Amino acid sequence: MIRPAEHAPAYPHDAIQEIADDVFAVRGSLLMNPLIRISRNMAVVRYAGELSLINPIRLNESGIDALQRLGRISRIITLGGLHGIDNAWYREHFGVESWARPGSKKYPPPADNRLLDERQSLPFPDAQLFCFHGTQPESAVLLGRGRGLLLTCDAIQHYGDYRHTSPAAKLLLPLLGFPKTTLVGPIWLKAVTPPGGTMLGDFERLLRLKFDSLFAAHGSFLPEGAHAAVEVAVHKAFG
């Protein structure tokens, strides 16, 4: 476990907003270096008074107070192997369960981690796990809210704006393949594609799911038209 002195601070973030029944969103940020700050988001699912933090980000004191007013912080769910900088902080302060797929080279899950598996139920109802099969673990969660809400990490992102990004990042994002649209994460795709392989089959499976809204670990919330937007993004990424 990371020692307390090594925990990342709470970076700037918005207030908690409800985006579906018992589903909440926090749009936040992560400082990559003195010049580059990027967006980073957390989804919160409430069930039976317990909160599941998906793609967890550390909140400031007022943010934690607001979070605890929603329910008991019970578990963290890490959808992407490249995420997890704040996991140890939540485990140390709240004794939460950890849910993740194995295999992350950057943030290996703890020994008592609960396995994310498509064959097993998630800790809240009306939800389905989807797993990608790249060189690093990556998953998505489909919630049966409205016409379907898809929660993703790095694989699919949507940028309606560049909120919480630094001026330098605003200039660089379009050049690095992150324009203001729905997209397959280009840096993630390069990092997880097996040598000589392709991730297209996973995205074709993803498009068989029924969803209309999208909230990713980066970017902004897309309240409707998400399935069509993801289909366009996949065609752009793979031709």
C-alpha positions in Angstrom: 0.0 0.0 0.0 1.2 3.6 -0.7 2.4 5.3 2.4 0.3 8.4 3.5 3.0 10.8 2.5 2.8 9.5 -1.1 -0.9 10.0 -1.5 -1.9 12.4 -4.3 -3.7 15.5 -3.1 -7.3 16.3 -3.9 -7.2 18.2 -7.2 -9.9 20.7 -8.3 -13.3 19.1 -9.0 -16.9 20.1 -9.4 -19.8 19.4 -7.0 -21.5 16.1 -7.1 -24.3 15.9 -9.6 -27.0 13.3 -10.1 -27.1 12.0 -13.8 -29.5 9.2 -13.4 -31.5 7.5 -10.6 -29.1 6.9 -7.8 -26.1 7.5 -10.1 -23.9 10.6 -9.5 -21.0 12.2 -11.3 -18.0 14.2 -10.2 -16.0 16.0 -12.9 -12.4 16.5 -11.6 -8.8 16.7 -12.7 -5.3 15.3 -12.4 -2.1 17.2 -12.5 0.3 15.3 -14.9 3.2 17.8 -14.6 3.5 21.6 -13.7 2.0 22.6 -17.1 -0.5 19.8 -17.9 -3.7 19.2 -16.0 -6.3 16.9 -17.5 -9.9 16.0 -16.7 -10.6 13.0 -14.6 -14.1 11.8 -13.5 -15.7 9.6 -10.9 -19.1 7.9 -11.1 -21.0 6.9 -7.9 -23.7 4.3 -7.8 -25.9 4.2 -4.7 -27.7 1.0 -3.6 -29.2 0.1 -0.2 -27.5 3.0 1.4 -24.0 2.0 0.1 -21.9 3.9 -2.4 -19.8 2.3 -5.0 -17.1 4.7 -6.4 -16.3 3.9 -10.0 -13.0 5.3 -11.3 -12.5 6.8 -7.9 -10.9 10.2 -7.5 -10.0 11.8 -4.1 -12.3 14.7 -3.2 -11.6 17.7 -1.0 -13.1 17.9 2.5 -16.4 19.5 1.4 -16.7 17.0 -1.4 -16.2 14.1 0.9 -18.8 15.5 3.3 -21.3 15.8 0.4 -20.4 12.2 -0.7 -21.0 10.8 2.8 -24.4 12.5 2.9 -25.4 10.4 0.0 -24.6 7.1 1.8 -21.8 5.0 3.2 -18.6 4.8 1.1 -18.4 1.0 0.8 -16.3 0.1 -2.2 -14.1 1.4 -5.1 -14.4 -0.1 -8.6 -11.4 0.4 -10.9 -12.4 -0.1 -14.5 -9.0 0.7 -16.1 -5.5 -0.7 -15.4 -4.0 2.7 -16.0 -6.1 4.3 -13.2 -5.9 3.9 -9.4 -3.8 6.8 -8.0 -6.4 7.5 -5.3 -7.3 3.9 -4.5 -5.0 3.5 -1.5 -6.3 6.8 0.0 -9.8 5.5 0.0 -8.8 2.2 1.4 -6.8 3.8 4.2 -9.5 6.4 5.2 -12.7 4.3 4.7 -11.7 0.7 4.7 -13.5 0.1 1.4 -13.6 -3.0 -0.6 -11.6 -3.0 -3.8 -13.0 -4.3 -7.0 -10.8 -4.6 -10.2 -9.6 -7.0 -12.8 -6.1 -8.4 -12.3 -3.1 -7.5 -14.4 -2.6 -3.8 -13.9 1.2 -3.0 -14.2 0.7 0.5 -12.9 -1.7 0.0 -10.0 -1.9 -3.7 -9.0 -5.0 -4.4 -7.0 -4.5 -5.5 -3.3 -4.4 -9.1 -2.1 -8.0 -8.9 -0.9 -9.3 -7.5 -4.2 -12.8 -8.6 -5.4 -12.5 -9.8 -9.0 -14.4 -8.0 -11.7 -15.7 -10.7 -14.0 -18.4 -10.7 -16.6 -19.8 -14.0 -15.2 -20.3 -12.6 -11.8 -22.8 -10.0 -10.5 -21.8 -6.5 -9.6 -22.6 -5.2 -6.1 -25.7 -3.3 -7.3 -28.6 -4.5 -9.4 -29.6 -3.8 -13.0 -26.0 -3.6 -14.1 -23.7 -5.5 -16.5 -19.9 -5.6 -16.7 -18.2 -5.5 -20.1 -14.5 -6.5 -20.3 -12.0 -5.6 -23.0 -9.2 -8.0 -23.8 -6.0 -6.0 -24.3 -2.6 -6.1 -22.6 -3.9 -4.1 -19.7 -7.3 -4.6 -17.9 -10.1 -2.3 -19.0 -13.8 -2.7 -18.4 -17.1 -0.8 -18.7 -20.3 -0.9 -16.7 -23.8 -0.7 -18.4 -26.5 0.5 -16.0 -30.1 -0.1 -16.8 -31.1 3.5 -16.1 -33.4 5.2 -18.7 -32.3 4.0 -22.1 -29.0 2.7 -20.7 -26.0 4.5 -19.2 -22.5 3.3 -20.1 -19.7 4.0 -17.6 -16.2 3.7 -19.2 -12.7 4.5 -18.2 -10.1 5.2 -21.0 -11.5 3.1 -23.9 -14.3 5.4 -24.8 -14.2 9.1 -23.9 -16.4 12.1 -24.7 -15.4 15.7 -24.7 -18.1 18.3 -24.9 -15.7 20.8 -23.4 -12.2 20.9 -21.9 -13.2 21.8 -18.3 -10.5 21.3 -15.7 -7.8 21.2 -18.3 -4.8 23.6 -18.1 -4.2 26.1 -21.0 -1.3 24.0 -22.3 -3.5 20.9 -22.2 -6.3 22.7 -24.1 -3.8 23.3 -26.9 -2.3 19.8 -26.9 -5.5 17.7 -26.6 -6.7 18.1 -30.2 -3.1 17.5 -31.5 -2.9 14.3 -29.5 -6.2 12.9 -30.8 -8.6 14.3 -28.3 -10.9 16.7 -30.1 -14.2 17.8 -28.7 -16.2 14.7 -29.7 -16.7 11.1 -28.7 -13.6 9.0 -29.3 -11.7 5.8 -28.7 -8.8 6.9 -26.4 -5.9 6.9 -28.8 -3.1 6.7 -26.1 -5.0 3.9 -24.4 -5.6 2.0 -27.6 -1.9 2.1 -28.5 -0.9 1.0 -25.0 -3.3 -2.0 -24.8 -3.4 -3.4 -28.3 -1.6 -6.8 -28.4 1.4 -6.8 -30.8 0.1 -7.6 -34.3 -3.4 -7.7 -33.0 -6.5 -5.4 -32.9 -9.1 -4.3 -30.4 -11.8 -4.0 -33.0 -13.6 -7.2 -32.0 -14.1 -5.9 -28.5 -15.7 -2.6 -29.7 -18.0 -4.6 -32.0 -19.1 -6.5 -28.9 -19.6 -3.3 -27.0 -21.8 -1.9 -29.8 -24.2 -4.8 -29.3 -25.1 -3.3 -25.9 -28.0 -0.9 -25.6 -27.2 2.5 -24.1 -28.0 6.1 -24.9 -25.9 8.0 -22.2 -22.1 7.9 -21.6 -19.9 9.0 -18.7 -16.2 8.2 -18.9 -13.2 8.7 -16.6 -12.2 11.7 -18.8 -14.1 14.4 -20.5 -17.8 15.3 -20.0 -21.2 13.6 -19.6 -23.1 12.7 -22.8 -26.7 12.5 -21.8 -28.1 11.2 -25.1 -27.1 9.8 -28.5 -24.2 8.0 -27.0 -24.5 4.7 -28.9 -24.5 6.4 -32.3 -21.6 8.6 -31.2 -19.6 5.6 -30.1 -20.3 3.8 -33.4 -18.9 6.8 -35.2 -15.8 6.9 -32.9 -15.1 3.2 -33.5 -15.3 3.6 -37.3 -12.9 6.6 -37.1 -10.5 4.6 -34.9 -10.5 1.4 -37.0 -11.5 2.5 -40.5 
